[in-house]
Amino acid sequence: MNISVLDIATLGDDLSFESVLRLGKVKFYDLTLKEDVIDRIKDAEVVVINKVKLNSSNLRCAKKLKLICITATGFDNVDIDYCREHGIAVCNVAGYSTDSVVQLTVAMAFSLATHLSVYDNYVKSQKYTQSGIFNCIKPVFREISGLVWGVVGLGNIGGKVARIAKTMGADVIAYKRTPTKEFNCVDLDTLCRKSDIITVHTPLNDETYHLINEKRLAQMKKNVILINVARGDVFDEEAVTKAVLDEKIGALGIDVYSTEPMQKDSPYQKLLKKDNVIFTPHMAWGAIDSRQRCIDEVAKNIESFIEGGNRSRIV
């Protein structure tokens, strides 16, 4: 098999690719610009991508292509209809990053709930040393136990966050299109009104675009902690920024953005110096364990395809 891996740099430079290398002749490219896609896929039988877009304009030149493997769960970068019509198989990798995303979600929630960055800065700035007092307990923080933790989206990630929150003693409520008996499922407006912490784990689609908007922000408690580890456009970034600046919500954690990386004209730029805001660079999925798991899952998908199987097939 001739295998072209088009944007390996998006997965980091600290992984083992032995599981892929044993399957054929592999060409690795750190990144692939739009104008280089055709040249790099024209002789490939298997193409592995993360963020590179494959559509009719470039796929029509890949006459030998049999399989596209996506190193992610989402597959919106690939023209699925074209692949179906032209007999090109497509595989994704689902569930590989659950533990990593859950870890970052909980870390953000705990850090914001305890004002960790403020206390850290208090010591590092020498204010603690100069105070002459053995402790500092302002800003005031509350225990997670007894708070209402709202989980929007109760799939693998949201479900595990909910279980951890419950273990910590939080009263968990959830918004899920198909309610489950495991947790108290409520409508989204009720969740917004009642929650002290809201973490969002829903995919982006027509129904979830700007799911968190001015109307729903206005329903939230003034001290609510709001976290997005899903997709940037699930939040109306202008409305969320205004809510933070107007002190309509208590704290904000963001790992995903409407345009990535965060642009200079992003409304979030206005929040860069806020103590009650944590920004991370779309890294929630990226624990080394998660990334290695992703590569090894791709290898299993390729191997399955070679053997006539349909492991993780979308098409």
C-alpha positions as a LaTeX table, in Angstrom:
\begin{tabular}{lrrr}
\hline
Residue & $x$ (\AA) & $y$ (\AA) & $z$ (\AA) \\
\hline
Met1 & 0.00 & 0.00 & 0.00 \\
Asn2 & 1.19 & 3.52 & $-0.85$ \\
Ile3 & 0.20 & 5.62 & 2.14 \\
Ser4 & 0.39 & 9.44 & 2.26 \\
Val5 & 0.09 & 11.14 & 5.65 \\
Leu6 & $-0.62$ & 14.79 & 4.82 \\
Asp7 & $-0.43$ & 16.77 & 8.08 \\
Ile8 & 1.44 & 14.74 & 10.66 \\
Ala9 & 2.64 & 17.87 & 12.49 \\
Thr10 & $-0.90$ & 18.39 & 13.82 \\
Leu11 & $-0.40$ & 15.27 & 15.96 \\
Gly12 & 2.97 & 16.25 & 17.43 \\
Asp13 & 6.51 & 15.04 & 16.89 \\
Asp14 & 6.72 & 12.68 & 19.85 \\
Leu15 & 4.76 & 9.66 & 18.60 \\
Ser16 & 5.66 & 6.22 & 17.28 \\
Phe17 & 4.39 & 5.39 & 13.78 \\
Glu18 & 5.58 & 1.79 & 13.74 \\
Ser19 & 2.00 & 0.53 & 13.56 \\
Val20 & 1.49 & 2.45 & 10.29 \\
Leu21 & 4.94 & 1.90 & 8.79 \\
Arg22 & 4.53 & $-1.87$ & 8.77 \\
Leu23 & 1.48 & $-1.60$ & 6.51 \\
Gly24 & 3.13 & $-0.22$ & 3.38 \\
Lys25 & 5.27 & 2.48 & 1.83 \\
Val26 & 4.55 & 5.62 & 3.83 \\
Lys27 & 5.23 & 9.25 & 2.93 \\
Phe28 & 4.95 & 11.74 & 5.79 \\
Tyr29 & 4.30 & 15.45 & 5.31 \\
Asp30 & 4.36 & 17.82 & 8.26 \\
Leu31 & 1.68 & 20.06 & 6.70 \\
Thr32 & 0.06 & 20.21 & 3.28 \\
Leu33 & $-1.08$ & 23.45 & 1.69 \\
Lys34 & $-4.19$ & 23.50 & $-0.47$ \\
Glu35 & $-2.14$ & 23.84 & $-3.66$ \\
Asp36 & $-0.03$ & 20.78 & $-2.78$ \\
Val37 & $-2.83$ & 18.32 & $-2.05$ \\
Ile38 & $-3.25$ & 16.98 & $-5.58$ \\
Asp39 & 0.44 & 16.21 & $-6.02$ \\
Arg40 & 0.60 & 14.40 & $-2.69$ \\
Ile41 & $-2.47$ & 12.20 & $-3.16$ \\
Lys42 & $-2.29$ & 11.40 & $-6.90$ \\
Asp43 & $-0.34$ & 8.15 & $-6.42$ \\
Ala44 & $-1.65$ & 7.23 & $-2.97$ \\
Glu45 & $-3.84$ & 4.23 & $-2.23$ \\
Val46 & $-4.39$ & 5.40 & 1.35 \\
Val47 & $-4.45$ & 9.01 & 2.53 \\
Val48 & $-4.30$ & 9.95 & 6.21 \\
Ile49 & $-5.46$ & 13.45 & 7.17 \\
Asn50 & $-6.42$ & 15.57 & 10.13 \\
Lys51 & $-7.29$ & 19.09 & 8.94 \\
Val52 & $-6.56$ & 18.88 & 5.21 \\
Lys53 & $-9.72$ & 19.25 & 3.12 \\
Leu54 & $-10.43$ & 16.56 & 0.51 \\
Asn55 & $-13.16$ & 17.32 & $-2.00$ \\
Ser56 & $-14.10$ & 16.77 & $-5.63$ \\
Ser57 & $-11.56$ & 19.31 & $-6.89$ \\
Asn58 & $-8.60$ & 17.31 & $-5.58$ \\
Leu59 & $-10.02$ & 13.80 & $-5.15$ \\
Arg60 & $-10.75$ & 13.52 & $-8.88$ \\
Cys61 & $-6.98$ & 13.48 & $-9.43$ \\
Ala62 & $-6.42$ & 10.60 & $-7.01$ \\
Lys63 & $-7.16$ & 7.74 & $-9.40$ \\
Lys64 & $-5.51$ & 5.10 & $-7.20$ \\
Leu65 & $-7.10$ & 6.19 & $-3.93$ \\
Lys66 & $-8.97$ & 3.45 & $-2.08$ \\
Leu67 & $-9.12$ & 4.67 & 1.53 \\
Ile68 & $-9.12$ & 7.95 & 3.48 \\
Cys69 & $-8.30$ & 7.72 & 7.19 \\
Ile70 & $-9.12$ & 10.71 & 9.39 \\
Thr71 & $-7.13$ & 11.15 & 12.61 \\
Ala72 & $-10.18$ & 12.59 & 14.34 \\
Thr73 & $-13.81$ & 11.85 & 15.12 \\
Gly74 & $-15.31$ & 14.54 & 12.90 \\
Phe75 & $-15.29$ & 14.03 & 9.12 \\
Asp76 & $-16.51$ & 17.38 & 7.79 \\
Asn77 & $-13.16$ & 17.92 & 5.99 \\
Val78 & $-13.98$ & 15.13 & 3.54 \\
Asp79 & $-16.59$ & 15.20 & 0.77 \\
Ile80 & $-18.42$ & 12.07 & 1.88 \\
Asp81 & $-20.88$ & 12.10 & $-1.02$ \\
Tyr82 & $-18.04$ & 12.17 & $-3.57$ \\
Cys83 & $-16.31$ & 9.29 & $-1.81$ \\
Arg84 & $-19.49$ & 7.24 & $-1.73$ \\
Glu85 & $-20.14$ & 7.85 & $-5.43$ \\
His86 & $-16.57$ & 6.94 & $-6.42$ \\
Gly87 & $-16.00$ & 3.94 & $-4.17$ \\
Ile88 & $-13.50$ & 5.54 & $-1.81$ \\
Ala89 & $-13.73$ & 4.19 & 1.72 \\
Val90 & $-13.54$ & 6.63 & 4.64 \\
Cys91 & $-12.70$ & 5.82 & 8.28 \\
Asn92 & $-12.57$ & 8.03 & 11.35 \\
Val93 & $-11.33$ & 7.45 & 14.90 \\
Ala94 & $-13.95$ & 7.75 & 17.62 \\
Gly95 & $-13.48$ & 7.83 & 21.38 \\
Tyr96 & $-9.69$ & 7.97 & 21.37 \\
Ser97 & $-9.50$ & 11.32 & 23.22 \\
Thr98 & $-12.28$ & 10.90 & 25.78 \\
Asp99 & $-10.06$ & 10.70 & 28.87 \\
Ser100 & $-7.87$ & 13.57 & 27.69 \\
Val101 & $-10.79$ & 15.93 & 27.07 \\
Val102 & $-12.47$ & 14.96 & 30.32 \\
Gln103 & $-9.24$ & 15.68 & 32.21 \\
Leu104 & $-8.92$ & 19.17 & 30.74 \\
Thr105 & $-12.61$ & 19.91 & 31.35 \\
Val106 & $-12.39$ & 18.99 & 35.01 \\
Ala107 & $-9.06$ & 20.78 & 35.43 \\
Met108 & $-10.57$ & 23.99 & 34.04 \\
Ala109 & $-13.64$ & 23.70 & 36.24 \\
Phe110 & $-11.61$ & 23.09 & 39.39 \\
Ser111 & $-9.10$ & 25.85 & 38.60 \\
Leu112 & $-11.81$ & 28.43 & 37.93 \\
Ala113 & $-13.89$ & 27.32 & 40.91 \\
Thr114 & $-10.95$ & 27.80 & 43.28 \\
His115 & $-9.49$ & 30.94 & 41.57 \\
Leu116 & $-6.26$ & 29.00 & 41.29 \\
Ser117 & $-4.50$ & 31.48 & 38.97 \\
Val118 & $-5.28$ & 34.37 & 41.33 \\
Tyr119 & $-3.84$ & 32.57 & 44.34 \\
Asp120 & $-0.82$ & 31.42 & 42.33 \\
Asn121 & $-0.13$ & 35.00 & 41.23 \\
Tyr122 & $-0.59$ & 36.25 & 44.80 \\
Val123 & 2.35 & 34.10 & 45.92 \\
Lys124 & 4.53 & 34.62 & 42.83 \\
Ser125 & 4.08 & 38.39 & 42.93 \\
Gln126 & 5.56 & 38.43 & 46.46 \\
Lys127 & 2.33 & 39.82 & 47.91 \\
Tyr128 & 2.04 & 36.76 & 50.14 \\
Thr129 & 5.62 & 37.15 & 51.38 \\
Gln130 & 5.04 & 40.83 & 52.10 \\
Ser131 & 1.66 & 40.36 & 53.78 \\
Gly132 & 2.90 & 39.06 & 57.12 \\
Ile133 & $-0.21$ & 36.86 & 57.31 \\
Phe134 & 0.04 & 33.08 & 57.15 \\
Asn135 & $-2.81$ & 32.69 & 54.67 \\
Cys136 & $-5.02$ & 34.39 & 52.10 \\
Ile137 & $-8.61$ & 33.31 & 51.51 \\
Lys138 & $-9.82$ & 35.92 & 49.09 \\
Pro139 & $-11.26$ & 35.72 & 46.51 \\
Val140 & $-13.86$ & 33.53 & 48.17 \\
Phe141 & $-14.32$ & 30.07 & 46.68 \\
Arg142 & $-16.82$ & 27.29 & 47.23 \\
Glu143 & $-16.59$ & 23.53 & 47.34 \\
Ile144 & $-17.73$ & 21.62 & 44.25 \\
Ser145 & $-19.78$ & 19.41 & 46.55 \\
Gly146 & $-23.29$ & 20.80 & 46.68 \\
Leu147 & $-23.00$ & 22.88 & 43.50 \\
Val148 & $-25.20$ & 22.20 & 40.48 \\
Trp149 & $-23.07$ & 21.00 & 37.53 \\
Gly150 & $-24.85$ & 21.19 & 34.19 \\
Val151 & $-23.55$ & 18.98 & 31.39 \\
Val152 & $-24.59$ & 19.87 & 27.84 \\
Gly153 & $-24.19$ & 16.79 & 25.67 \\
Leu154 & $-24.03$ & 13.43 & 27.39 \\
Gly155 & $-21.94$ & 11.30 & 25.04 \\
Asn156 & $-18.71$ & 9.56 & 26.02 \\
Ile157 & $-17.03$ & 12.79 & 27.17 \\
Gly158 & $-20.02$ & 14.49 & 28.75 \\
Gly159 & $-21.05$ & 11.27 & 30.47 \\
Lys160 & $-17.64$ & 10.80 & 32.08 \\
Val161 & $-17.51$ & 14.46 & 33.17 \\
Ala162 & $-20.94$ & 13.99 & 34.74 \\
Arg163 & $-19.80$ & 10.91 & 36.65 \\
Ile164 & $-16.72$ & 12.69 & 37.99 \\
Ala165 & $-18.82$ & 15.70 & 39.00 \\
Lys166 & $-21.22$ & 13.36 & 40.79 \\
Thr167 & $-18.32$ & 11.67 & 42.57 \\
Met168 & $-17.20$ & 15.11 & 43.80 \\
Gly169 & $-20.63$ & 15.60 & 45.36 \\
Ala170 & $-22.09$ & 17.93 & 42.74 \\
Asp171 & $-25.77$ & 17.78 & 41.86 \\
Val172 & $-25.56$ & 16.85 & 38.17 \\
Ile173 & $-28.17$ & 17.85 & 35.63 \\
Ala174 & $-27.83$ & 17.23 & 31.91 \\
Tyr175 & $-29.19$ & 18.31 & 28.57 \\
Lys176 & $-29.50$ & 15.41 & 26.15 \\
Arg177 & $-31.77$ & 15.02 & 23.13 \\
Thr178 & $-32.58$ & 11.47 & 24.24 \\
Pro179 & $-32.88$ & 11.53 & 28.05 \\
Thr180 & $-31.17$ & 8.84 & 30.11 \\
Lys181 & $-32.10$ & 7.43 & 33.48 \\
Glu182 & $-28.53$ & 7.73 & 34.78 \\
Phe183 & $-28.77$ & 11.51 & 35.24 \\
Asn184 & $-31.46$ & 14.10 & 35.76 \\
Cys185 & $-32.07$ & 15.35 & 32.22 \\
Val186 & $-33.67$ & 18.76 & 31.79 \\
Asp187 & $-34.27$ & 21.20 & 28.95 \\
Leu188 & $-31.42$ & 23.56 & 28.12 \\
Asp189 & $-33.09$ & 26.69 & 29.51 \\
Thr190 & $-33.62$ & 24.97 & 32.87 \\
Leu191 & $-30.00$ & 23.83 & 32.88 \\
Cys192 & $-28.83$ & 27.39 & 32.20 \\
Arg193 & $-30.94$ & 28.79 & 35.03 \\
Lys194 & $-30.00$ & 26.23 & 37.69 \\
Ser195 & $-26.33$ & 25.44 & 37.08 \\
Asp196 & $-23.34$ & 26.78 & 38.99 \\
Ile197 & $-20.99$ & 25.11 & 36.49 \\
Ile198 & $-21.83$ & 24.44 & 32.83 \\
Thr199 & $-19.58$ & 22.32 & 30.63 \\
Val200 & $-20.40$ & 21.86 & 26.95 \\
His201 & $-19.65$ & 18.64 & 25.04 \\
Thr202 & $-21.94$ & 18.69 & 22.02 \\
Pro203 & $-20.98$ & 18.34 & 18.34 \\
Leu204 & $-21.40$ & 21.31 & 16.02 \\
Asn205 & $-24.35$ & 21.16 & 13.65 \\
Asp206 & $-27.25$ & 23.36 & 12.55 \\
Glu207 & $-29.03$ & 22.77 & 15.86 \\
Thr208 & $-26.04$ & 23.53 & 18.09 \\
Tyr209 & $-24.62$ & 26.56 & 16.23 \\
His210 & $-24.60$ & 29.40 & 18.81 \\
Leu211 & $-26.40$ & 27.15 & 21.27 \\
Ile212 & $-24.97$ & 29.35 & 24.00 \\
Asn213 & $-26.14$ & 32.80 & 22.97 \\
Glu214 & $-27.25$ & 36.10 & 24.46 \\
Lys215 & $-30.63$ & 34.73 & 25.49 \\
Arg216 & $-29.20$ & 31.72 & 27.32 \\
Leu217 & $-26.38$ & 33.71 & 28.90 \\
Ala218 & $-28.99$ & 36.06 & 30.36 \\
Gln219 & $-30.63$ & 33.08 & 32.08 \\
Met220 & $-27.44$ & 31.98 & 33.84 \\
Lys221 & $-26.42$ & 32.70 & 37.40 \\
Lys222 & $-24.13$ & 35.68 & 37.82 \\
Asn223 & $-21.36$ & 33.49 & 39.27 \\
Val224 & $-21.70$ & 30.58 & 36.82 \\
Ile225 & $-18.56$ & 28.90 & 35.48 \\
Leu226 & $-18.97$ & 28.28 & 31.74 \\
Ile227 & $-16.65$ & 25.94 & 29.80 \\
Asn228 & $-16.49$ & 25.03 & 26.11 \\
Val229 & $-14.41$ & 22.02 & 25.05 \\
Ala230 & $-16.74$ & 21.12 & 22.16 \\
Arg231 & $-16.58$ & 23.35 & 19.07 \\
Gly232 & $-16.00$ & 27.09 & 18.91 \\
Asp233 & $-19.21$ & 27.97 & 17.11 \\
Val234 & $-21.37$ & 26.28 & 19.73 \\
Phe235 & $-20.79$ & 29.59 & 21.56 \\
Asp236 & $-21.72$ & 33.02 & 20.24 \\
Glu237 & $-18.29$ & 34.45 & 21.01 \\
Glu238 & $-19.42$ & 38.08 & 20.89 \\
Ala239 & $-22.22$ & 37.41 & 23.36 \\
Val240 & $-20.01$ & 35.36 & 25.68 \\
Thr241 & $-17.31$ & 38.04 & 25.69 \\
Lys242 & $-19.85$ & 40.73 & 26.53 \\
Ala243 & $-21.26$ & 38.60 & 29.35 \\
Val244 & $-17.80$ & 38.30 & 30.92 \\
Leu245 & $-16.99$ & 42.01 & 30.53 \\
Asp246 & $-20.40$ & 43.01 & 31.95 \\
Glu247 & $-19.89$ & 40.54 & 34.85 \\
Lys248 & $-23.04$ & 38.66 & 33.91 \\
Ile249 & $-21.21$ & 35.33 & 34.33 \\
Gly250 & $-18.55$ & 34.39 & 36.84 \\
Ala251 & $-15.84$ & 32.61 & 34.87 \\
Leu252 & $-15.04$ & 31.22 & 31.45 \\
Gly253 & $-12.94$ & 28.34 & 30.13 \\
Ile254 & $-12.34$ & 28.00 & 26.38 \\
Asp255 & $-10.36$ & 25.40 & 24.43 \\
Val256 & $-12.04$ & 25.82 & 21.02 \\
Tyr257 & $-12.62$ & 28.79 & 18.75 \\
Ser258 & $-14.79$ & 29.71 & 15.77 \\
Thr259 & $-11.60$ & 30.21 & 13.76 \\
Glu260 & $-8.44$ & 28.41 & 14.83 \\
Pro261 & $-5.99$ & 29.56 & 15.90 \\
Met262 & $-7.70$ & 32.45 & 17.69 \\
Gln263 & $-7.57$ & 35.45 & 15.37 \\
Lys264 & $-6.46$ & 38.99 & 16.22 \\
Asp265 & $-10.00$ & 40.22 & 15.62 \\
Ser266 & $-11.58$ & 37.57 & 17.85 \\
Pro267 & $-13.82$ & 39.06 & 20.55 \\
Tyr268 & $-11.99$ & 36.83 & 23.02 \\
Gln269 & $-8.93$ & 39.04 & 22.62 \\
Lys270 & $-10.69$ & 41.47 & 24.98 \\
Leu271 & $-10.52$ & 38.86 & 27.75 \\
Leu272 & $-6.83$ & 37.95 & 27.62 \\
Lys273 & $-5.99$ & 39.73 & 30.87 \\
Lys274 & $-9.00$ & 38.55 & 32.85 \\
Asp275 & $-8.22$ & 36.48 & 35.94 \\
Asn276 & $-11.52$ & 34.63 & 35.65 \\
Val277 & $-10.86$ & 33.37 & 32.11 \\
Ile278 & $-8.77$ & 30.40 & 30.99 \\
Phe279 & $-7.85$ & 29.99 & 27.32 \\
Thr280 & $-6.11$ & 26.89 & 25.98 \\
Pro281 & $-5.04$ & 26.24 & 22.35 \\
His282 & $-7.41$ & 23.42 & 21.33 \\
Met283 & $-5.29$ & 20.96 & 23.29 \\
Ala284 & $-7.91$ & 19.12 & 25.35 \\
Trp285 & $-7.72$ & 16.09 & 23.06 \\
Gly286 & $-3.94$ & 16.03 & 22.95 \\
Ala287 & $-2.53$ & 14.02 & 25.85 \\
Ile288 & 0.32 & 11.91 & 24.48 \\
Asp289 & $-1.63$ & 8.76 & 25.38 \\
Ser290 & $-4.58$ & 10.02 & 23.35 \\
Arg291 & $-2.51$ & 10.95 & 20.30 \\
Gln292 & $-0.66$ & 7.64 & 20.25 \\
Arg293 & $-3.98$ & 5.83 & 20.59 \\
Cys294 & $-5.25$ & 7.79 & 17.60 \\
Ile295 & $-2.33$ & 6.74 & 15.38 \\
Asp296 & $-2.63$ & 3.11 & 16.43 \\
Glu297 & $-6.39$ & 3.16 & 15.75 \\
Val298 & $-5.72$ & 4.52 & 12.25 \\
Ala299 & $-3.30$ & 1.65 & 11.68 \\
Lys300 & $-5.98$ & $-0.84$ & 12.76 \\
Asn301 & $-8.44$ & 0.79 & 10.34 \\
Ile302 & $-5.98$ & 0.46 & 7.45 \\
Glu303 & $-5.19$ & $-3.14$ & 8.35 \\
Ser304 & $-8.88$ & $-3.97$ & 8.55 \\
Phe305 & $-9.46$ & $-2.44$ & 5.12 \\
Ile306 & $-6.59$ & $-4.43$ & 3.59 \\
Glu307 & $-8.12$ & $-7.60$ & 5.02 \\
Gly308 & $-11.56$ & $-6.77$ & 3.64 \\
Gly309 & $-13.06$ & $-5.47$ & 6.88 \\
Asn310 & $-15.01$ & $-2.28$ & 7.56 \\
Arg311 & $-13.64$ & $-1.17$ & 10.91 \\
Ser312 & $-14.65$ & 2.42 & 11.81 \\
Arg313 & $-16.06$ & 2.93 & 8.33 \\
Ile314 & $-18.14$ & 6.01 & 7.56 \\
Val315 & $-18.39$ & 5.09 & 3.88 \\
\hline
\end{tabular}
